[in-house]
Amino acid sequence: MSEDQTILKNINKAEVLELKEQVSYMDHQIVSRTLVQNESVSITLFAFDKDEEISSHESTGDAFVTCLDGTGEITIDQEVFILKEGQSIVMPAKHPHAVFGKDKFKMVLVVVFPTKLK
C-alpha cells in the first residue's frame, strides 16, 4: 500500500504514543486532529478549552467518546453526563448530542457509520 493510500493519517506509526499529547489546547478554541475520515469510520482527536462547546447535533453513526484529559460534559437527548480521564460514553446515532469543555478537555471520537452490504 502506498503512502497516499494509508487509511490512518496525521499520526506516527510503529511508535508508542500518548493520544492526549497528539492534540494541543489553544485559548478560546476547539482544536481537532482527524486521523481517519471515510464512509465507514471517523477518528478524531479534540482539545476543548474551558467553556468551549460543540452545540447539539445528530450523526448518522454511533459516536464513541473517550476522555483523554480533563473533564467534559456530554449531553445526549438532554441528559447530561460528566466524563473524566479514562471514561467513555457512546452517543447513539440519530440522537441529539453536544460536547462541552467543563474544564480543559481532550477526547478521542470514533464514529462508526452504517454501511450498505454489498
C-alpha positions in Angstrom: 0.0 0.0 0.0 1.5 3.3 -1.0 1.6 6.3 1.4 -1.2 8.1 -0.3 -3.5 5.0 0.3 -2.8 5.0 4.0 -6.1 5.0 5.9 -4.7 6.3 9.3 -3.2 9.7 8.8 -1.7 12.6 10.9 -0.2 10.3 13.4 3.1 8.4 13.7 3.0 4.7 13.2 5.1 1.9 14.7 5.7 4.2 17.7 4.3 4.2 21.3 2.2 7.4 21.6 0.1 9.1 24.3 -3.0 10.2 22.4 -3.6 13.2 24.7 -0.2 14.6 23.5 -1.2 14.4 19.9 -3.5 17.5 20.1 -2.9 20.7 21.9 -5.0 23.2 23.8 -5.5 26.7 22.4 -7.1 29.6 24.3 -10.8 30.0 23.4 -10.8 27.3 20.8 -11.6 23.7 20.0 -8.6 22.0 18.2 -9.2 18.9 16.2 -6.9 16.4 14.5 -8.5 14.0 12.1 -6.9 10.5 12.0 -9.4 8.7 9.7 -12.4 10.0 7.7 -14.2 7.8 5.3 -17.7 6.5 4.6 -17.3 3.8 7.3 -15.5 5.4 10.2 -14.2 8.7 11.5 -11.5 9.0 14.2 -10.7 12.5 15.5 -8.8 13.9 18.5 -10.2 17.0 20.1 -8.9 19.5 22.7 -11.5 21.9 24.1 -10.5 25.0 26.0 -12.6 25.5 29.2 -16.2 26.6 28.3 -15.9 25.7 24.6 -18.5 23.5 23.0 -19.9 21.7 20.0 -23.6 22.5 20.1 -26.4 20.0 19.8 -26.4 18.0 16.6 -27.1 14.4 15.3 -25.0 11.9 13.5 -25.9 9.0 11.3 -23.3 6.9 13.1 -22.8 5.8 16.7 -20.2 8.0 18.3 -17.8 6.5 20.9 -16.0 9.1 23.0 -13.1 8.5 25.4 -11.9 11.3 27.7 -8.1 11.6 27.5 -7.6 14.6 29.8 -9.7 17.0 31.9 -13.4 17.0 32.3 -16.1 17.1 29.6 -19.8 17.4 29.7 -21.7 15.2 27.2 -25.4 15.8 26.6 -27.4 13.1 24.9 -31.2 13.6 24.5 -31.0 16.5 27.0 -29.4 14.2 29.7 -26.1 15.4 31.0 -23.1 13.1 31.6 -19.7 14.1 33.1 -16.8 12.4 31.5 -13.3 12.3 33.2 -10.0 10.9 32.1 -10.2 7.2 31.1 -14.0 7.2 30.9 -16.0 6.6 27.8 -19.6 7.0 26.5 -21.5 6.2 23.3 -23.6 8.9 21.8 -26.1 6.8 19.7 -26.8 7.6 16.1 -29.7 9.8 15.3 -30.0 11.2 18.9 -29.2 14.8 19.6 -25.9 15.3 21.5 -23.5 18.0 22.4 -20.0 18.3 23.9 -18.8 21.0 26.4 -15.4 21.6 27.9 -16.4 21.8 31.6 -12.7 22.3 32.2 -10.0 21.9 29.6 -10.9 18.6 28.0 -9.3 16.3 25.5 -11.1 13.4 23.9 -10.9 10.8 21.1 -14.0 10.5 19.0 -14.7 7.3 17.0 -17.8 7.4 14.8 -18.9 4.2 13.1 -21.3 4.8 10.2 -23.8 2.3 8.8 -22.7 0.8 5.6 -24.7 -0.9 2.9 -24.0 -4.6 2.5 -22.6 -5.5 -1.0 
